[in-house]
Amino acid sequence: MKKPKMKLGDVDFLLFAVIIMLVTVGVVMVYSASSYFSAFKYDDAEYFLWKQLQWAGLGLVGMMITLNIDYHKYKKYTRILIIFTFIALCLVFLFPPVKGAQRWIRLGPLSFQPSEIAKYVVVLFVAKYISSNPQNIKKFWKGVVPNLLFAGFIAGMILLEKNLSIATVTMVVSLIMLFVAGTKVIHMGGLIGTVGVLGAVFILTEEYRLRRLLSFTNPWSDSQGDGYQLVQSLLALGSGGLIGVGIGQSRQKCFYIPEPHNDFILSVIGEELGFIGCAFIIILFILFLWRGVIAASKAKDMYGSLLATG
């Protein structure tokens, strides 16, 4: 029997509006934050603007397509996606590292990070595994360990690429999904403790990760070394004050913050839009999270609920 297509009334318009606002703010601020950097490196101040617009457009088209796809169909392709992801995570090591990290696959003008796909594949696997045998979630070895092993394996491959942030997100999201599915509290406590210990080991055994952690706790102790970027970002946030210096008027993006359009873009947002602008963006993310929780709670089955959670 053919599944009915999504009706207009099924669309969460608040969530849709939040997504559009976040994408719009993202495009504008990436352009503003990257203009000096891209003009210097690529001789084109709009280089990252057009890239961001392309990805934003592709994402919106993908969203409109998936609105009309029955999410249960994802179960069919989970195994294929796992194989593709594994191959892609291995292929990154064939490409030259960028700043010591091997995260990208570059095909001519196009490039992507397999780890970005991998974190969603982990969500698909965990959702499928748990929903196929929901009674096993109370059993540690049958319901918890297989999911943790898979998530840990993928996170380990991502760590080999020196991408601690996405590896951490992958593990945290997996733990949240296990908790939502009904894992016993005693099991969750053990899992959180184990993941925490392993995370500490990974940080302490790699000098550059340890330096990053120490510089985060006290960036002023090495303001011209490991703490430089964080110090400059704090100066940017402080310069913004309540209402900011205005869009496009950031001074710290002028080669004080290295690559300001990447991890430290919030600093440029804070400098140009001030506390009010940062608060607005944080509120948008809170709304996004809230509507996601609502979607998960309203899902018709466990698979849908876990997908929304992930």
Contacts in CASP RR format, 6 or more apart in sequence:
PFRMAT RR
TARGET T0000
AUTHOR 0000-0000-0000
METHOD contacts of the structure
MODEL  1
MKKPKMKLGDVDFLLFAVIIMLVTVGVVMVYSASSYFSAFKYDDAEYFLW
KQLQWAGLGLVGMMITLNIDYHKYKKYTRILIIFTFIALCLVFLFPPVKG
AQRWIRLGPLSFQPSEIAKYVVVLFVAKYISSNPQNIKKFWKGVVPNLLF
AGFIAGMILLEKNLSIATVTMVVSLIMLFVAGTKVIHMGGLIGTVGVLGA
VFILTEEYRLRRLLSFTNPWSDSQGDGYQLVQSLLALGSGGLIGVGIGQS
RQKCFYIPEPHNDFILSVIGEELGFIGCAFIIILFILFLWRGVIAASKAK
DMYGSLLATG
3 70 0 8 1.000
5 68 0 8 1.000
6 67 0 8 1.000
6 68 0 8 1.000
11 67 0 8 1.000
12 291 0 8 1.000
12 294 0 8 1.000
12 295 0 8 1.000
14 287 0 8 1.000
14 291 0 8 1.000
15 287 0 8 1.000
15 288 0 8 1.000
15 291 0 8 1.000
15 292 0 8 1.000
15 295 0 8 1.000
18 284 0 8 1.000
18 287 0 8 1.000
18 288 0 8 1.000
18 291 0 8 1.000
19 63 0 8 1.000
19 288 0 8 1.000
21 284 0 8 1.000
22 281 0 8 1.000
22 284 0 8 1.000
22 285 0 8 1.000
22 288 0 8 1.000
23 56 0 8 1.000
23 60 0 8 1.000
25 281 0 8 1.000
25 284 0 8 1.000
26 52 0 8 1.000
27 49 0 8 1.000
27 52 0 8 1.000
27 53 0 8 1.000
27 56 0 8 1.000
28 247 0 8 1.000
29 265 0 8 1.000
29 268 0 8 1.000
29 269 0 8 1.000
29 272 0 8 1.000
30 48 0 8 1.000
30 49 0 8 1.000
30 52 0 8 1.000
30 261 0 8 1.000
30 265 0 8 1.000
31 46 0 8 1.000
31 48 0 8 1.000
31 49 0 8 1.000
31 52 0 8 1.000
32 247 0 8 1.000
32 248 0 8 1.000
32 250 0 8 1.000
32 253 0 8 1.000
32 268 0 8 1.000
32 272 0 8 1.000
33 250 0 8 1.000
33 253 0 8 1.000
33 260 0 8 1.000
33 261 0 8 1.000
33 265 0 8 1.000
33 268 0 8 1.000
33 269 0 8 1.000
34 47 0 8 1.000
34 48 0 8 1.000
34 49 0 8 1.000
34 260 0 8 1.000
34 261 0 8 1.000
35 45 0 8 1.000
35 46 0 8 1.000
35 248 0 8 1.000
35 253 0 8 1.000
36 45 0 8 1.000
36 253 0 8 1.000
36 254 0 8 1.000
36 255 0 8 1.000
37 48 0 8 1.000
37 253 0 8 1.000
37 255 0 8 1.000
37 259 0 8 1.000
37 260 0 8 1.000
37 261 0 8 1.000
38 44 0 8 1.000
38 45 0 8 1.000
38 46 0 8 1.000
38 47 0 8 1.000
38 48 0 8 1.000
38 261 0 8 1.000
39 45 0 8 1.000
40 255 0 8 1.000
41 47 0 8 1.000
48 261 0 8 1.000
71 303 0 8 1.000
71 304 0 8 1.000
71 307 0 8 1.000
72 303 0 8 1.000
74 124 0 8 1.000
74 307 0 8 1.000
75 128 0 8 1.000
75 303 0 8 1.000
78 121 0 8 1.000
78 124 0 8 1.000
78 125 0 8 1.000
78 128 0 8 1.000
81 117 0 8 1.000
81 121 0 8 1.000
81 124 0 8 1.000
82 121 0 8 1.000
82 125 0 8 1.000
84 117 0 8 1.000
85 114 0 8 1.000
85 117 0 8 1.000
85 118 0 8 1.000
85 121 0 8 1.000
85 154 0 8 1.000
86 157 0 8 1.000
88 105 0 8 1.000
88 114 0 8 1.000
88 117 0 8 1.000
88 118 0 8 1.000
89 114 0 8 1.000
89 115 0 8 1.000
89 118 0 8 1.000
89 154 0 8 1.000
89 157 0 8 1.000
89 158 0 8 1.000
89 161 0 8 1.000
90 157 0 8 1.000
91 105 0 8 1.000
91 114 0 8 1.000
92 102 0 8 1.000
92 103 0 8 1.000
92 104 0 8 1.000
92 105 0 8 1.000
92 114 0 8 1.000
92 161 0 8 1.000
93 102 0 8 1.000
93 160 0 8 1.000
95 102 0 8 1.000
95 104 0 8 1.000
95 105 0 8 1.000
95 106 0 8 1.000
96 102 0 8 1.000
98 104 0 8 1.000
100 162 0 8 1.000
101 161 0 8 1.000
101 162 0 8 1.000
101 163 0 8 1.000
102 161 0 8 1.000
102 162 0 8 1.000
103 113 0 8 1.000
103 114 0 8 1.000
103 115 0 8 1.000
103 161 0 8 1.000
103 162 0 8 1.000
103 163 0 8 1.000
104 111 0 8 1.000
104 112 0 8 1.000
104 113 0 8 1.000
105 111 0 8 1.000
105 112 0 8 1.000
105 113 0 8 1.000
105 114 0 8 1.000
113 163 0 8 1.000
113 166 0 8 1.000
115 158 0 8 1.000
115 161 0 8 1.000
115 163 0 8 1.000
115 166 0 8 1.000
115 167 0 8 1.000
116 166 0 8 1.000
118 154 0 8 1.000
118 157 0 8 1.000
118 158 0 8 1.000
118 166 0 8 1.000
118 170 0 8 1.000
119 154 0 8 1.000
119 166 0 8 1.000
119 169 0 8 1.000
119 170 0 8 1.000
119 173 0 8 1.000
121 154 0 8 1.000
122 150 0 8 1.000
122 151 0 8 1.000
122 154 0 8 1.000
122 170 0 8 1.000
122 173 0 8 1.000
122 174 0 8 1.000
123 173 0 8 1.000
123 177 0 8 1.000
123 306 0 8 1.000
123 307 0 8 1.000
123 310 0 8 1.000
124 307 0 8 1.000
125 147 0 8 1.000
125 150 0 8 1.000
125 151 0 8 1.000
126 147 0 8 1.000
126 150 0 8 1.000
126 151 0 8 1.000
126 174 0 8 1.000
126 177 0 8 1.000
126 178 0 8 1.000
126 306 0 8 1.000
127 177 0 8 1.000
127 303 0 8 1.000
127 304 0 8 1.000
127 306 0 8 1.000
127 307 0 8 1.000
127 310 0 8 1.000
128 303 0 8 1.000
129 143 0 8 1.000
129 146 0 8 1.000
129 147 0 8 1.000
129 150 0 8 1.000
130 136 0 8 1.000
130 137 0 8 1.000
130 143 0 8 1.000
130 147 0 8 1.000
130 177 0 8 1.000
130 178 0 8 1.000
130 181 0 8 1.000
130 302 0 8 1.000
130 306 0 8 1.000
131 301 0 8 1.000
131 302 0 8 1.000
131 303 0 8 1.000
131 304 0 8 1.000
131 306 0 8 1.000
133 142 0 8 1.000
133 143 0 8 1.000
134 181 0 8 1.000
134 302 0 8 1.000
136 142 0 8 1.000
136 143 0 8 1.000
137 143 0 8 1.000
137 144 0 8 1.000
137 178 0 8 1.000
137 181 0 8 1.000
137 182 0 8 1.000
137 183 0 8 1.000
138 182 0 8 1.000
138 183 0 8 1.000
138 184 0 8 1.000
140 184 0 8 1.000
140 187 0 8 1.000
144 178 0 8 1.000
144 183 0 8 1.000
144 187 0 8 1.000
144 191 0 8 1.000
147 174 0 8 1.000
147 177 0 8 1.000
147 178 0 8 1.000
148 174 0 8 1.000
148 178 0 8 1.000
148 191 0 8 1.000
151 170 0 8 1.000
151 171 0 8 1.000
151 174 0 8 1.000
152 170 0 8 1.000
152 171 0 8 1.000
152 174 0 8 1.000
154 170 0 8 1.000
155 167 0 8 1.000
155 168 0 8 1.000
155 170 0 8 1.000
155 171 0 8 1.000
156 167 0 8 1.000
158 166 0 8 1.000
158 167 0 8 1.000
158 170 0 8 1.000
159 167 0 8 1.000
159 202 0 8 1.000
164 202 0 8 1.000
164 203 0 8 1.000
164 209 0 8 1.000
168 199 0 8 1.000
171 195 0 8 1.000
173 310 0 8 1.000
175 188 0 8 1.000
175 191 0 8 1.000
175 192 0 8 1.000
175 195 0 8 1.000
176 309 0 8 1.000
176 310 0 8 1.000
177 306 0 8 1.000
177 309 0 8 1.000
177 310 0 8 1.000
178 188 0 8 1.000
178 191 0 8 1.000
179 188 0 8 1.000
180 296 0 8 1.000
180 305 0 8 1.000
180 306 0 8 1.000
180 309 0 8 1.000
181 302 0 8 1.000
181 306 0 8 1.000
183 191 0 8 1.000
202 209 0 8 1.000
203 209 0 8 1.000
203 210 0 8 1.000
203 213 0 8 1.000
204 210 0 8 1.000
211 226 0 8 1.000
212 226 0 8 1.000
214 221 0 8 1.000
214 226 0 8 1.000
215 221 0 8 1.000
215 222 0 8 1.000
215 225 0 8 1.000
215 226 0 8 1.000
215 227 0 8 1.000
215 230 0 8 1.000
216 230 0 8 1.000
219 226 0 8 1.000
219 227 0 8 1.000
219 228 0 8 1.000
219 230 0 8 1.000
219 231 0 8 1.000
219 234 0 8 1.000
220 227 0 8 1.000
220 231 0 8 1.000
221 227 0 8 1.000
222 228 0 8 1.000
223 231 0 8 1.000
229 257 0 8 1.000
229 258 0 8 1.000
229 264 0 8 1.000
232 252 0 8 1.000
232 256 0 8 1.000
232 257 0 8 1.000
232 267 0 8 1.000
233 252 0 8 1.000
233 257 0 8 1.000
233 264 0 8 1.000
233 266 0 8 1.000
233 267 0 8 1.000
234 267 0 8 1.000
235 252 0 8 1.000
235 256 0 8 1.000
236 250 0 8 1.000
236 251 0 8 1.000
236 252 0 8 1.000
236 253 0 8 1.000
236 256 0 8 1.000
236 257 0 8 1.000
236 267 0 8 1.000
236 268 0 8 1.000
236 270 0 8 1.000
236 271 0 8 1.000
237 267 0 8 1.000
237 270 0 8 1.000
237 271 0 8 1.000
237 278 0 8 1.000
238 271 0 8 1.000
239 245 0 8 1.000
239 251 0 8 1.000
239 252 0 8 1.000
239 271 0 8 1.000
240 270 0 8 1.000
240 271 0 8 1.000
240 272 0 8 1.000
240 273 0 8 1.000
240 274 0 8 1.000
240 275 0 8 1.000
241 270 0 8 1.000
241 274 0 8 1.000
241 275 0 8 1.000
242 274 0 8 1.000
242 275 0 8 1.000
242 276 0 8 1.000
243 273 0 8 1.000
243 274 0 8 1.000
243 275 0 8 1.000
243 276 0 8 1.000
244 270 0 8 1.000
244 271 0 8 1.000
244 272 0 8 1.000
244 273 0 8 1.000
244 274 0 8 1.000
244 275 0 8 1.000
244 276 0 8 1.000
244 277 0 8 1.000
245 251 0 8 1.000
245 271 0 8 1.000
245 272 0 8 1.000
246 272 0 8 1.000
246 273 0 8 1.000
247 272 0 8 1.000
247 273 0 8 1.000
248 272 0 8 1.000
249 272 0 8 1.000
250 260 0 8 1.000
250 268 0 8 1.000
250 271 0 8 1.000
250 272 0 8 1.000
251 271 0 8 1.000
252 260 0 8 1.000
252 267 0 8 1.000
252 268 0 8 1.000
252 271 0 8 1.000
253 260 0 8 1.000
253 268 0 8 1.000
253 271 0 8 1.000
257 264 0 8 1.000
257 267 0 8 1.000
257 268 0 8 1.000
260 267 0 8 1.000
260 268 0 8 1.000
261 268 0 8 1.000
266 278 0 8 1.000
266 281 0 8 1.000
269 277 0 8 1.000
269 278 0 8 1.000
269 281 0 8 1.000
270 277 0 8 1.000
270 278 0 8 1.000
273 280 0 8 1.000
292 308 0 8 1.000
295 308 0 8 1.000
296 304 0 8 1.000
296 305 0 8 1.000
296 306 0 8 1.000
296 308 0 8 1.000
296 309 0 8 1.000
297 305 0 8 1.000
299 305 0 8 1.000
299 307 0 8 1.000
299 308 0 8 1.000
END
